[in-house]
């Protein structure tokens, strides 16, 4: 039986879970894609259409979104999606959230600002691009402090692992290194939330404990600054 624990003896406990019956109609190949998608959502948060190896899983998830929504509701989680951006995101709670420190938060906000600028530029790449040097410069201007080399490397490595960016160089301190900006960035932080967050950060001291917030729905002084940050 392919049902999760919230379905008893093959009978859905409420109408919201009825799409779980669809899992029995999946072929073996489709069931493997279903499991692969679940693994990516719960480990990497995002499935992005523009990443070639994920395009098939993205299309599969969109076609079977009711099944995925019902499945994740059993773990008090949801999927957020923006088909114009081509990205689907897992939104969990509690221990499933990623927690960022101040430098990482500032880095995400810097990436969001860069995404706004770079998405308008003509490019032959699948995603908007910037350089490590440009990122570093924008980060320093926004925060009013200069990010150290070790911190820069650590921040870029973390954001790459969180699937917000892809870095096309082995040397994360190379100012000419290319950063691909994934559409998971704007899905995570809307423009209005970005403006509020930047204003908030610029008022805070560097070691202010209020800046240790979680990656997902979190509030700062009563104001929600982003859906994921």
ZAMARGU-4260 file (C-alpha; in steps of 0.2 Angstrom, whole numbers, plus 5000, padded with zeros to 4 digits):
<rodrens>
0) 5000/5000/5000 | 5007/5017/4995 | 4997/5028/5006 | 5005/5038/5021 | 4999/5035/5039
5) 4986/5048/5038 | 4975/5036/5027 | 4967/5022/5036 | 4964/5005/5026 | 4964/5014/5010
10) 4950/5026/5015 | 4954/5045/5015 | 4949/5053/5032 | 4943/5069/5024 | 4940/5076/5006
15) 4957/5086/5006 | 4966/5069/5006 | 4955/5061/4993 | 4969/5065/4979 | 4980/5052/4988
20) 4970/5039/4979 | 4978/5045/4964 | 4995/5037/4969 | 4988/5020/4965 | 4986/5025/4947
25) 5004/5029/4945 | 5015/5018/4934 | 5031/5011/4942 | 5041/5025/4933 | 5029/5038/4939
30) 5030/5032/4956 | 5049/5033/4956 | 5047/5051/4950 | 5035/5055/4964 | 5048/5048/4977
35) 5062/5058/4969 | 5052/5074/4969 | 5048/5071/4988 | 5066/5068/4992 | 5071/5085/4983
40) 5058/5095/4991 | 5062/5089/5009 | 5081/5090/5007 | 5083/5105/4994 | 5067/5114/4996
45) 5065/5119/4978 | 5062/5110/4961 | 5067/5122/4947 | 5061/5120/4929 | 5076/5129/4922
50) 5088/5116/4929 | 5089/5103/4915 | 5089/5088/4926 | 5074/5094/4936 | 5063/5099/4922
55) 5054/5082/4921 | 5051/5082/4939 | 5044/5100/4939 | 5032/5095/4925 | 5027/5079/4934
60) 5024/5089/4950 | 5013/5102/4942 | 5003/5089/4933 | 5000/5080/4950 | 5000/5095/4961
65) 4984/5089/4970 | 4992/5073/4975 | 5008/5082/4981 | 4997/5094/4991 | 4988/5080/5000
70) 5004/5071/5003 | 5012/5086/5011 | 4997/5090/5021 | 5000/5074/5031 | 5016/5082/5038
75) 5009/5100/5041 | 5018/5106/5025 | 5013/5114/5009 | 5020/5118/4992 | 5021/5136/4985
80) 5024/5138/4967 | 5026/5151/4954 | 5024/5144/4936 | 5029/5161/4928 | 5046/5159/4937
85) 5046/5140/4935 | 5049/5135/4953 | 5040/5125/4966 | 5045/5126/4985 | 5042/5115/5000
90) 5036/5125/5015 | 5037/5115/5031 | 5038/5120/5049 | 5048/5118/5065 | 5064/5108/5062
95) 5061/5108/5043 | 5066/5126/5042 | 5083/5132/5038 | 5090/5145/5051 | 5102/5159/5044
100) 5114/5170/5053 | 5115/5189/5050 | 5128/5187/5036 | 5118/5174/5027 | 5102/5185/5029
105) 5111/5200/5022 | 5117/5189/5008 | 5100/5183/5003 | 5093/5201/5003 | 5108/5206/4992
110) 5104/5192/4980 | 5086/5198/4979 | 5092/5215/4974 | 5104/5209/4961 | 5090/5197/4954
115) 5079/5212/4952 | 5093/5221/4942 | 5099/5206/4932 | 5083/5199/4926 | 5080/5213/4914
120) 5097/5211/4906 | 5098/5201/4890 | 5108/5185/4892 | 5111/5168/4884 | 5110/5159/4901
125) 5095/5150/4908 | 5096/5161/4923 | 5101/5179/4927 | 5120/5180/4932 | 5131/5191/4942
130) 5149/5190/4948 | 5156/5186/4965 | 5164/5203/4965 | 5148/5212/4961 | 5139/5202/4974
135) 5152/5207/4987 | 5152/5225/4982 | 5132/5226/4984 | 5133/5217/5000 | 5146/5229/5007
140) 5135/5244/5002 | 5119/5237/5009 | 5126/5232/5026 | 5139/5247/5027 | 5152/5234/5032
145) 5165/5224/5022 | 5162/5205/5022 | 5178/5196/5026 | 5185/5183/5013 | 5181/5168/5025
150) 5164/5174/5028 | 5161/5177/5010 | 5166/5159/5005 | 5155/5152/5019 | 5140/5162/5014
155) 5141/5158/4996 | 5143/5140/5000 | 5128/5140/5011 | 5117/5149/4999 | 5122/5137/4985
160) 5118/5122/4996 | 5101/5130/4999 | 5098/5131/4980 | 5097/5149/4979 | 5112/5151/4968
165) 5124/5141/4958 | 5142/5146/4957 | 5152/5142/4941 | 5170/5142/4949 | 5179/5132/4962
170) 5186/5147/4970 | 5172/5156/4979 | 5183/5171/4983 | 5187/5174/4964 | 5179/5191/4960
175) 5177/5186/4942 | 5168/5170/4947 | 5150/5168/4939 | 5135/5166/4950 | 5119/5160/4943
180) 5104/5168/4952 | 5090/5155/4953 | 5071/5160/4953 | 5070/5152/4970 | 5076/5169/4976
185) 5061/5180/4971 | 5049/5166/4976 | 5057/5167/4994 | 5057/5186/4996 | 5043/5197/4988
190) 5048/5214/4983 | 5038/5223/4997 | 5046/5211/5010 | 5063/5215/5003 | 5061/5234/5005
195) 5055/5231/5023 | 5069/5219/5027 | 5083/5230/5020 | 5076/5245/5030 | 5075/5234/5045
200) 5093/5228/5043 | 5100/5245/5041 | 5093/5251/5058 | 5101/5236/5067 | 5118/5234/5075
205) 5129/5220/5067 | 5127/5208/5082 | 5109/5212/5085 | 5101/5195/5091 | 5085/5199/5082
210) 5093/5196/5066 | 5094/5177/5069 | 5078/5172/5060 | 5073/5157/5051 | 5072/5153/5032
215) 5053/5152/5029 | 5039/5162/5037 | 5046/5172/5051 | 5042/5188/5059 | 5054/5202/5064
220) 5046/5215/5077 | 5029/5209/5072 | 5032/5212/5053 | 5033/5197/5041 | 5048/5201/5030
225) 5046/5186/5018 | 5038/5170/5014 | 5053/5159/5017 | 5066/5171/5025
</rodrens>
